[in-house]
Amino acid sequence: MPLNPELERARHDALVALGGRVRELRLAKSMTQQQLADATGMHRVSINKMEHGQLDVGVSNVTALASALGVDANELFSKGPTSA
């Protein structure tokens, strides 16, 4: 059963925001996608897809990403300048 279009749009927007925030934090740490992948146990292609809002990552991956980026998981869902 397809999702409600409004819910699907909200899901897409959340994935794009999360991916953008991860990319922002990764670049602030001068990390490559491969370095982040190695630090999280994820594949580099998955990091790329996630940063472009094309991959829905689970809670365990969000936790791993936050740990590798040195931030609280909540910071992955917030906007604003990074504190490097």
Secondary structure, DSSP 8 states (H G I E B T S, - for coil): ----HHHHHHHHHHHHHHHHHHHHHHHHTT--HHHHHHHHT--HHHHHHHHTT-----HHHHHHHHHHHTS-GGGGG--S----
